Amino acid sequence: MQENTTSNSAPKERRKARKNRSGAHSIGSNIAYLLKNIARRYPALLFMMAVEIAAGVAAPAFGIYLPKLAADLALGETAFAPARAALWMGGFALAMAAVYGARDIAGRGKYMQYNALRQDFAREVYYKSLECDFPVVERAEGQAWFARAQMTLLNGDWSCTSRMVVAIMEITTGTLSFLLYSGILSTLNPLIVVALLGLSALNALALRYARRYALARREEQAVLENRLGYVEEEARDVRAGKDIRLYGMAGWFTALRERLMDGYSQVRRDIAARDFRAALVDALLLFLRDGAAYVYLIYQATQGRIGVGDFVLYSGAIAGFGGFISSIVGQFGLLQDASERLNDVRSFLEQSNAPDPADPLPPPRGMPSIEFRDVCFSYDGEHNVLDHLSFSLAPGERLALVGVNGAGKTTIVKLLCGLYAPDSGTILLGGVDAARLRRADRFALFSAVFQDVALFPFALAENVSLQPMWETDLERVASCLSRAGMGACVQDGGLARPVSREISDDGWNFSGGEQQKLLLARALYKDAPIMVLDEPTSALDPIAESQIYEQFDQLARGKTALYISHRLASTRFCDRVLLLSGGRVREEGTHESLLRAGGEYAHMFQVQSQYYQKGAKEA
């Protein structure tokens, strides 16, 4: 059998993937990405944006020309006859009304469209979290990555996509208006435009200083937000409610939240202080910029060089010019911030899963054998959890893996099922290199009952089949539940009742033992050739655990089965037992032979049995 060489680069690829999660796309790239998505999903939004931009440029222009016409008409400084001038003014007024009406209609339509776009992205992030590679969702950094991508889309009008749409429109409107007003003011004196631009550049630097500081503290702020959210979620968790009350933890939770809130508030205050200083500079420069321009304009009027109508026009242009410059600078800062947040969304959506092999092999038939051949694995790329591990299972064999916490038992299950790839070595299923199988074909080989109970707020039947009700064989579900010791749940429409009290008052509320039986029924329904039991009974008492294991053993007849348990008494029915330590097999044999050998397994069993015997005597 050819050795698997593709997995040797696994730790390097994982480090590379983590490094690339920042998704450092430029603002221009993110603008193009967003506009392409708008054109593909909601092309009408582009039209509404264009209408609102055009109206945003035209409305202020009409607003400064109409008073000029009125002043010229009143003072007789217009070249038009009064009737014709009045007609022009009426036309301007109607045009202004039409422009404002078009802007209002486009704005309302835009609001609905960009909210739909935001919801589309949020839905895709959610779907991606269900389909991405398991290491992404298991690691804390991957969970934080998903949380950032999701939360930035759930802020309504302040979500990254909505803010970018608004900022793009405002910057485009401001730029076009700036060019228009520059042309108007240059007819008065081109130096005015130069002076206004120079002071506006200083204003932009002050605002950029505040914005860069806010971006520099963004990661710190996000960490504190995540921690606050975690503490508040734990405090609301019904499962923790009993401990919080019985142990008087309310004060501790409150103090912890207050400490985190103080840190978060301090970051916000620091950012607000920089914003305040930038605002003071902005106000001072605004006073100097517009004040100097108005002084020059008044001087020109008193010297008779411009008329009243022109004075009204130029004064409106000066006020608008400064406003558009401030808008461009401010909106660019918001665009920069929204682009940074869109990076999280874009990089999360664009991450690629490990591809299926280019030349896949067909999956093994019947009861496949299992072999780990010189397998190494590390979560961080440095410290091996599995160190040149080798062992095998014959077809139909029942093998138990035991060892202390951290010995690598659950890691073996993750590698076996294909949730992770080994750093080196080969995993064989039925003599076939597992790395050469399609992911779906590999997943289909396993019925697994994991340590963490995963029940979903769906109907009981759907929790067994893990398929929609219309694709579920209800008779088969009933049979599997009965074989798993939950036949009573089949009666009186029990299969249609949800496994949750949070969405239905008549939902099922199963005990720990019943939850494990439900997972057994789920494994039976799938009827895969390999069954895996990964310490699902760690929270149960020894008697309940023994019953679950014995039941599982009966149900797993005729299949290759792998058992993981930290209670050694549950391994009696297995054909072989492997004791793991330091990522390697330290002892191997049957339960009885390992006890006779008097090694580490026998010592662990003796220690555990003492506690059970002590508890029995006390009882």
For each residue, the residues with C-beta under 8 A, 3 or more apart:
1: 426 428 431 433
2: 433
3: 373 425 426
4: 7 422 425 426 427 433 435
5: 8
6: 9 421 435
7: 4 10 421 422 423 424 425 435
8: 5 423 424
9: 6 12 13
10: 7 13 14 377 421 422 423
11: 14 15 378 380 381 423
12: 9 15 16 381
13: 9 10 16 17
14: 10 11 17 18 135 381
15: 11 12 18 19 381
16: 12 13 19 20
17: 13 14 20 21 351
18: 14 15 21 141
19: 15 16 22
20: 16 17 23 347
21: 17 18 141 145 347 348 351
22: 19 343 347
23: 20 343 344 346 347 348 350
24: 343
25: 29 30 33 339 342 343 346 347
26: 29 30
27: 30 31 335 336 339
28: 31 32
29: 25 26 32 33
30: 25 26 27 33 34 164 339 342 343 346
31: 27 28 34 35 164 168 339
32: 28 29 35 36
33: 25 29 30 36 37 342 346
34: 30 31 37 38 161 164 165 168 342
35: 31 32 38 39 46 168
36: 32 33 39 40
37: 33 34 40 41 117
38: 34 35 41 42 43 45 46 117 165
39: 35 36 43 46
40: 36 37 43
41: 37 38 117 120
42: 38 45 46 113 114 116 117
43: 38 39 40 46 47
44: 47 48 109 113
45: 38 42 48 49 109 110 113 114 117 165
46: 35 38 39 42 43 49 50
47: 43 44 50 51
48: 44 45 51 52 106 107 109 110 113
49: 45 46 52 53 106 110 165 168 169
50: 46 47 53 54
51: 47 48 54 55 102 103 105 106
52: 48 49 55 56 103 106 107 110 169 173
53: 49 50 56 57 169 172 173 176
54: 50 51 57 58
55: 51 52 58 59 99 100 102 103 106
56: 52 53 59 60 103 169 173 177
57: 53 54 60 61 173 176 177 180
58: 54 55 61 62 95 99
59: 55 56 62 63 96 99 100 103
60: 56 57 63 64 177 320
61: 57 58 64 65 177 180
62: 58 59 65 66 92 95 96 99
63: 59 60 66 67 96 316
64: 60 61 67 68 184 312 313 316 317 320
65: 61 62 68 69 92 313
66: 62 63 69 70 89 92 93 96
67: 63 64 70 71 312 313 316
68: 64 65 71 72 309 310 312 313 316
69: 65 66 72 73 78 85 88 89 92 309
70: 66 67 73 74 89
71: 67 68 74 75 77 307 308 309 312
72: 68 69 75 76 77 78 85 307 308 309
73: 69 70 76 78 82 85 86 89
74: 70 71
75: 71 72 307 308 309
76: 72 73
77: 71 72 307 308 309
78: 69 72 73 85 309
79:
80: 84 85 88
81: 84 85
82: 73 85 86
83: 86 87
84: 80 81 87 88
85: 69 72 73 78 80 81 82 88 89
86: 73 82 83 89 90
87: 83 84 90 91
88: 69 80 84 85 91 92
89: 66 69 70 73 85 86 92 93
90: 86 87 93 94
91: 87 88 94 95
92: 62 65 66 69 88 89 95 96
93: 66 89 90 96 97
94: 90 91 97 98
95: 58 62 91 92 98 99
96: 59 62 63 66 92 93 99 100
97: 93 94 100 101
98: 94 95 101 102
99: 55 58 59 62 95 96 102 103
100: 55 59 96 97 103 104
101: 97 98 104 105
102: 51 55 98 99 105 106
103: 51 52 55 56 59 99 100 106 107
104: 100 101 107 108
105: 51 101 102 108 109
106: 48 49 51 52 55 102 103 109 110
107: 48 52 103 104 110 111
108: 104 105 111 112
109: 44 45 48 105 106 112 113
110: 45 48 49 52 106 107 113 114 165
111: 107 108 114 115
112: 108 109 115 116
113: 42 44 45 48 109 110 116 117
114: 42 45 110 111 117 118 161 162 165
115: 111 112 118 119 156 162
116: 42 112 113 119 120
117: 37 38 41 42 45 113 114 120 121 161 165
118: 114 115 121 122 153 159 161 162
119: 115 116 122 123
120: 41 116 117 123 124
121: 117 118 124 125 153 161 345 349
122: 118 119 125 126 150 153 154
123: 119 120 126 127
124: 120 121 127 128 349
125: 121 122 128 129 146 149 150 153 345 348 349
126: 122 123 129 130 150
127: 123 124 130 131
128: 124 125 131 132 348 349 351
129: 125 126 132 137 146 150
130: 126 127
131: 127 128 353
132: 128 129 136 137 351 353
133: 136 353 354
134: 137 138 414 419 420
135: 14 138 139 142 419 420
136: 132 133 139 142 145 146 351
137: 129 132 134 142 143 146
138: 134 135 142
139: 135 136 142 143 379
140: 143 144
141: 18 21 144 145
142: 135 136 137 138 139 145 146
143: 137 139 140 146 147
144: 140 141 147 148 222 226
145: 21 136 141 142 148 149 344 347 348
146: 125 129 136 137 142 143 149 150 348
147: 143 144 150 151 226 229
148: 144 145 151 152 222 341 344
149: 125 145 146 152 153 344 345 348 349
150: 122 125 126 129 146 147 153 154
151: 147 148 154 155 225
152: 148 149 155 159 160 341 342 344 345
153: 118 121 122 125 149 150 159 160 161 345
154: 122 150 151 159
155: 151 152 158 159
156: 115 159 162
157: 162 163 166
158: 155 162 163
159: 118 152 153 154 155 156 162 163
160: 152 153 163 164 338 339 341 342 345
161: 34 114 117 118 121 153 164 165 338 342 345
162: 114 115 118 156 157 158 159 165 166
163: 157 158 159 160 166 167 334 335 337 338
164: 30 31 34 160 161 167 168 335 338 339 342
165: 34 38 45 49 110 114 117 161 162 168 169
166: 157 162 163 169 170 331 334
167: 163 164 170 171 331 332 334 335 338
168: 31 34 35 49 164 165 171 172 335
169: 49 52 53 56 165 166 172 173
170: 166 167 173 174 327 328 331
171: 167 168 174 175 327 328 331 332 335
172: 53 168 169 175 176
173: 52 53 56 57 169 170 176 177 327
174: 170 171 177 178 324 325 327 328 331
175: 171 172 178 179 324 328
176: 53 57 172 173 179 180
177: 56 57 60 61 173 174 180 181 320 324
178: 174 175 181 182 321 324 325 328
179: 175 176 182 183
180: 57 61 176 177 183 184
181: 177 178 184 185 317 320 321 324
182: 178 179 185 186 193 321
183: 179 180 186 187
184: 64 180 181 187 188 313 314 317
185: 181 182 188 189 192 193 196 314 317 318 321
186: 182 183 189 190 192 193
187: 183 184
188: 184 185 192 297 300 306 310 314
189: 185 186 192 296
190: 186 193 194
191: 194 195
192: 185 186 188 189 195 196 293 296 318
193: 182 185 186 190 196 197
194: 190 191 197 198
195: 191 192 198 199 289 292 293
196: 185 192 193 199 200 289 293 318 321 322 325
197: 193 194 200 201 325
198: 194 195 201 202
199: 195 196 202 203 285 288 289
200: 196 197 203 204 285 289 322 325 326 329
201: 197 198 204 205
202: 198 199 205 206 281 285
203: 199 200 206 207 281 282 285 286 289 325 326 329
204: 200 201 207 208 325 329
205: 201 202 208 209
206: 202 203 209 210 277 278 281 282 285
207: 203 204 210 211 278 282 329 330 333
208: 204 205 211 212 329 333
209: 205 206 212 213 274 278
210: 206 207 213 214 271 274 275 277 278 333
211: 207 208 214 215 333 336 337
212: 208 209 215 216
213: 209 210 216 217 270 271 274
214: 210 211 217 218 271 274 275 337
215: 211 212 218 336 337 340
216: 212 213
217: 213 214 220 221 267 270 271
218: 214 215 221 222 337 340
219: 222 223
220: 217 223 224 267
221: 217 218 224 225 264 267 268 271
222: 144 148 218 219 225 226
223: 219 220 226 227
224: 220 221 227 228 260 263 264 267
225: 151 221 222 228 229 264
226: 144 147 222 223 229 230
227: 223 224 230 231 260
228: 224 225 231 232 257 260 261 264
229: 147 225 226 232 233
230: 226 227 233 234
231: 227 228 234 235 253 256 257 260
232: 228 229 235 236 257
233: 229 230 236 237
234: 230 231 237 240 253
235: 231 232 240 244 253 257
236: 232 233
237: 233 234 240 241
238: 241
239: 242
240: 234 235 237 243 244
241: 237 238 244 245
242: 239 245 246
243: 240 246 247 249
244: 235 240 241 247 249 250 253
245: 241 242 248 249 250
246: 242 243
247: 243 244
248: 245 251
249: 243 244 245 252 253
250: 244 245 253 254
251: 248 254 255
252: 249 255 256
253: 231 234 235 244 249 250 256 257
254: 250 251 257 258
255: 251 252 258 259
256: 231 252 253 259 260
257: 228 231 232 235 253 254 260 261
258: 254 255 261 262
259: 255 256 262 263
260: 224 227 228 231 256 257 263 264
261: 228 257 258 264 265
262: 258 259 265 266
263: 224 259 260 266 267
264: 221 224 225 228 260 261 267 268
265: 261 262 268 269
266: 262 263 269 270
267: 217 220 221 224 263 264 270 271
268: 221 264 265 271 272
269: 265 266 272 273
270: 213 217 266 267 273 274
271: 210 213 214 217 221 267 268 274 275
272: 268 269 275 276
273: 269 270 276 277
274: 209 210 213 214 270 271 277 278
275: 210 214 271 272 278 279
276: 272 273 279 280
277: 206 210 273 274 280 281
278: 206 207 209 210 274 275 281 282
279: 275 276 282 283
280: 276 277 283 284
281: 202 203 206 277 278 284 285
282: 203 206 207 278 279 285 286 326
283: 279 280 286 287
284: 280 281 287 288
285: 199 200 202 203 206 281 282 288 289
286: 203 282 283 289 290 322 326
287: 283 284 290 291
288: 199 284 285 291 292
289: 195 196 199 200 203 285 286 292 293 322
290: 286 287 293 294 318 319 322
291: 287 288 294 295
292: 195 288 289 295 296
293: 192 195 196 289 290 296 297 318
294: 290 291 297 298 315 318
295: 291 292 298 299
296: 189 192 292 293 299 300
297: 188 293 294 300 301 306 311 314 315 318
298: 294 295 301 302
299: 295 296 302 303
300: 188 296 297 303 305 306 311
301: 297 298 304 305 306 308 311
302: 298 299
303: 299 300
304: 301
305: 300 301
306: 188 297 300 301 310 311 314
307: 71 72 75 77 310 311
308: 71 72 75 77 301 311 312
309: 68 69 71 72 75 77 78 312 313
310: 68 188 306 307 313 314
311: 297 300 301 306 307 308 314 315
312: 64 67 68 71 308 309 315 316
313: 64 65 67 68 184 309 310 316 317
314: 184 185 188 297 306 310 311 317 318
315: 294 297 311 312 318 319
316: 63 64 67 68 312 313 319 320
317: 64 181 184 185 313 314 320 321
318: 185 192 196 290 293 294 297 314 315 321 322
319: 290 315 316 322 323
320: 60 64 177 181 316 317 323 324
321: 178 181 182 185 196 317 318 324 325
322: 196 200 286 289 290 318 319 325 326
323: 319 320 326 327
324: 174 175 177 178 181 320 321 327 328
325: 174 178 196 197 200 203 204 321 322 328 329
326: 200 203 282 286 322 323 329 330
327: 170 171 173 174 323 324 330 331
328: 170 171 174 175 178 324 325 331 332
329: 200 203 204 207 208 325 326 332 333
330: 207 326 327 333 334
331: 166 167 170 171 174 327 328 334 335
332: 167 171 328 329 335 336
333: 207 208 210 211 329 330 336 337
334: 163 166 167 330 331 337 338
335: 27 163 164 167 168 171 331 332 338 339
336: 27 211 215 332 333 339 340
337: 163 211 214 215 218 333 334 340 341
338: 160 161 163 164 167 334 335 341 342
339: 25 27 30 31 160 164 335 336 342 343
340: 215 218 336 337 343 344
341: 148 152 160 337 338 344 345
342: 25 30 33 34 152 160 161 164 338 339 345 346
343: 22 23 24 25 30 339 340 346 347
344: 23 145 148 149 152 340 341 347 348
345: 121 125 149 152 153 160 161 341 342 348 349
346: 23 25 30 33 342 343 349 350
347: 20 21 22 23 25 145 343 344 350 351
348: 21 23 125 128 145 146 149 344 345 351
349: 121 124 125 128 149 345 346
350: 23 346 347
351: 17 21 128 132 136 347 348
352: 355
353: 131 132 133
354: 133 421 439
355: 352 358
356: 360 438 439
357: 360 361 435 436 437 438
358: 355
359: 436
360: 356 357 436 437 438 441
361: 357 432 433 436 437
362: 432 441
363: 429 430 432 437 438 441 442 444 445
364: 368 429 430 431 432 445
365: 368 430
366: 395 430 529
367: 395 396 529 530 558 559 560
368: 364 365 395 429 430 431 432 445 529 530 560
369: 392 393 394 395 428 429 430 431 560
370: 392 393 416 427 428 429 530 560 562
371: 390 391 392 393 426 427 428
372: 375 389 390 391 392 412 415 416 425 427
373: 3 390 425 426 427 428
374: 388 389 390 424 425 426
375: 372 386 388 389 390 415 422 424 425 426 427
376: 384 386 387 388 389 422 423 424 425
377: 10 384 385 386 408 411 415 420 422 423
378: 11 381 382 383 384 385 423
379: 139 383 385
380: 11 383
381: 11 12 14 15 378 423
382: 378
383: 378 379 380
384: 376 377 378 387 423 583
385: 377 378 379 406 408 411 583
386: 375 376 377 389 408 411 412 415 422 583 584
387: 376 384 582 583 584
388: 374 375 376 425 584
389: 372 374 375 376 386 408 412 425 583 584 585
390: 371 372 373 374 375 585
391: 371 372 399 578 585 588
392: 369 370 371 372
393: 369 370 371 397 399 560 562
394: 369 397 560
395: 366 367 368 369 430 560
396: 367 558 559 560
397: 393 394 560 561 575 576
398: 553 556 561 563 573 574 575 576
399: 391 393 561 562 563 574 575 576 577 578
400: 563 564 565 570 571 574 576 577 578 591
401: 409 412 562 563 564 578 580
402: 409 564 565 566 568 571 577 578 579 580 601 604
403: 407 408 409 579 580 581
404: 407 566 581 604
405: 566
406: 385
407: 403 404 580 581 582 583
408: 377 385 386 389 403 411 412 580 583
409: 401 402 403 412 413 534 535 564 580
410: 413 414 451 534 535 564
411: 377 385 386 408 414 415 420
412: 372 386 389 401 408 409 415 416 564 580
413: 409 410 416 417 448 450 532 534 562 564
414: 134 410 411 417 419 420
415: 372 375 377 386 411 412 418 419 420 421 422 427
416: 370 372 412 413 427 434 446 532 562
417: 413 414 442 443 446 448 532
418: 415 421 434 437 439 442 443
419: 134 135 414 415
420: 134 135 377 411 414 415
421: 6 7 10 354 415 418 435
422: 4 7 10 375 376 377 386 415 425 426 427
423: 7 8 10 11 376 377 378 381 384
424: 7 8 374 375 376
425: 3 4 7 372 373 374 375 376 388 389 422
426: 1 3 4 371 373 374 375 422 433 434 435
427: 4 370 371 372 373 375 415 416 422 433 434 435
428: 1 369 370 371 373 431 432 433 434
429: 363 364 368 369 370 432 434 437 442 445 530
430: 363 364 365 366 368 369 395
431: 1 364 368 369 428
432: 361 362 363 364 368 428 429 436 437
433: 1 2 4 361 426 427 428 436 437
434: 416 418 426 427 428 429 437 442
435: 4 6 7 357 421 426 427
436: 357 359 360 361 432 433
437: 357 360 361 363 418 429 432 433 434 441 442
438: 356 357 360 363 441 442
439: 354 356 418 442 443
440: 443 444
441: 360 362 363 437 438 444 445
442: 363 417 418 429 434 437 438 439 445 446
443: 417 418 439 440 446
444: 363 440 441 528
445: 363 364 368 429 441 442 528 529 530
446: 416 417 442 443 528 530 531 532
447: 522 523 524 526 527 528 530 531 532
448: 413 417 523 531 532 533 534
449: 516 519 520 522 523 531 532 533 534 536 552
450: 413 453 454 519 534 536
451: 410 534 535 536 538
452:
453: 450 512 515 516 519 536
454: 450
455: 463 499 500 510 515 518
456: 462 463 499 500
457: 498 499 500 502 503 507
458: 462 463 498 499
459: 462 463 469 495 496 497 498 499
460: 463 464 477 481 489 494 495 496 497 498 499 508 518
461: 464 465 469 472 474 477 495 496
462: 456 458 459 465 466 467 468 469 472
463: 455 456 458 459 460 466 499 518 522
464: 460 461 472 477 480 481 518 521 522 525
465: 461 462 471 472 473 476 477 522 525
466: 462 463 522 525 526
467: 462 471 472
468: 462 471 472
469: 459 461 462 472 496
470:
471: 465 467 468
472: 461 462 464 465 467 468 469 477
473: 465 476 477
474: 461 477 478 495
475: 478 479
476: 465 473 479 480 525
477: 460 461 464 465 472 473 474 480 481 495 521 525
478: 474 475 481 482 487 490 495
479: 475 476 482 483
480: 464 476 477 483 484 521 522 524 525
481: 460 464 477 478 484 486 487 489 490 518 521
482: 478 479 485 486 487 490
483: 479 480 521 524 555
484: 480 481 517 518 520 521 524 551 555
485: 482 517 520 551
486: 481 482 489 490 514 517 518 521
487: 478 481 482 490
488: 491 494
489: 460 481 486 494 495 508
490: 478 481 482 486 487 494 495
491: 488 494
492:
493: 496 497
494: 460 488 489 490 491 497 508
495: 459 460 461 474 477 478 489 490
496: 459 460 461 469 493
497: 459 460 493 494 504 506 507 508
498: 457 458 459 460 503 504 507 508
499: 455 456 457 458 459 460 463 507 508 510 518
500: 455 456 457 503 504 507 508
501: 504 505 507 509
502: 457 507
503: 457 498 500 507
504: 497 498 500 501 507
505: 501
506: 497
507: 457 497 498 499 500 501 502 503 504
508: 460 489 494 497 498 499 500
509: 501
510: 455 499 514 515 518
511: 514 515
512: 453 515 516 539 540 544
513: 516 517 540 544 547 548
514: 486 510 511 517 518
515: 453 455 510 511 512 518 519
516: 449 453 512 513 519 520 536 537 540 548
517: 484 485 486 513 514 520 521 548 551
518: 455 460 463 464 481 484 486 499 510 514 515 521 522
519: 449 450 453 515 516 522 523 536
520: 449 484 485 516 517 523 524 548 551 552 555
521: 464 477 480 481 483 484 486 517 518 524 525
522: 447 449 463 464 465 466 480 518 519 525 526
523: 447 448 449 519 520 526 528 531 555
524: 447 480 483 484 520 521 527 555
525: 464 465 466 476 477 480 521 522
526: 447 466 522 523
527: 447 524
528: 444 445 446 447 523 531 559
529: 366 367 368 445 559 560
530: 367 368 370 429 445 446 447 559 560 561 562
531: 446 447 448 449 523 528 552 555 556 559 560 561 562
532: 413 416 417 446 447 448 449 561 562 564
533: 448 449 536 549 552 561 562 563 564 565
534: 409 410 413 448 449 450 451 564
535: 409 410 451 538 564 565 566
536: 449 450 451 453 516 519 533 548
537: 516 540 544 545 548 549 565 570
538: 451 535 566
539: 512
540: 512 513 516 537 544 545 548
541: 544 545
542: 545 546 567 569 612
543: 546 547
544: 512 513 537 540 541 547 548
545: 537 540 541 542 548 549 565 567 570
546: 542 543 549 550 569 570
547: 513 543 544 550 551
548: 513 516 517 520 536 537 540 544 545 551 552
549: 533 537 545 546 552 553 563 565 570 573
550: 546 547 553 554 573
551: 484 485 517 520 547 548 554 555
552: 449 520 531 533 548 549 555 556 563
553: 398 549 550 556 557 561 573
554: 550 551 557
555: 483 484 520 523 524 531 551 552
556: 398 531 552 553 559 561
557: 553 554
558: 367 396
559: 367 396 528 529 530 531 556
560: 367 368 369 370 393 394 395 396 397 529 530 531
561: 397 398 399 530 531 532 533 553 556
562: 370 393 399 401 413 416 530 531 532 533
563: 398 399 400 401 533 549 552 570 571 574
564: 400 401 402 409 410 412 413 532 533 534 535
565: 400 402 533 535 537 545 549 568 570 571
566: 402 404 405 535 538
567: 542 545 570 608
568: 402 565 571 591 601 604 605 608
569: 542 546 572 605 608 609 612
570: 400 537 545 546 549 563 565 567
571: 400 402 563 565 568 574 577 591
572: 569 591
573: 398 549 550 553
574: 398 399 400 563 571 577 590 591
575: 397 398 399 590
576: 397 398 399 400 588 589 590
577: 399 400 402 571 574 587 588 589 590 591 594 601
578: 391 399 400 401 402 585 587 588
579: 402 403 585 586 587 588 594 599 600 601
580: 401 402 403 407 408 409 412 583 584 585 586
581: 403 404 407 584 586 600
582: 387 407 586
583: 384 385 386 387 389 407 408 580
584: 386 387 388 389 580 581
585: 389 390 391 578 579 580 588
586: 579 580 581 582 599 600
587: 577 578 579 594 597 599 600 601
588: 391 576 577 578 579 585
589: 576 577 593 594 597
590: 574 575 576 577 593 594
591: 400 568 571 572 574 577 594 595
592: 595 596
593: 589 590 596 597
594: 577 579 587 589 590 591 597 599 601 602
595: 591 592 598 601 602 605
596: 592 593 602
597: 587 589 593 594 601 602
598: 595 602 603
599: 579 586 587 594 602 603
600: 579 581 586 587 603 604
601: 402 568 577 579 587 594 595 597 604 605
602: 594 595 596 597 598 599 605 606
603: 598 599 600 606 607
604: 402 404 568 600 601 607 608
605: 568 569 595 601 602 608 609
606: 602 603 609 610
607: 603 604 610 611
608: 567 568 569 604 605 611 612
609: 569 605 606 612 613
610: 606 607 613 614
611: 607 608 614 615
612: 542 569 608 609 615 616
613: 609 610 616 617
614: 610 611 617 618
615: 611 612 618 619
616: 612 613 619
617: 613 614
618: 614 615
619: 615 616
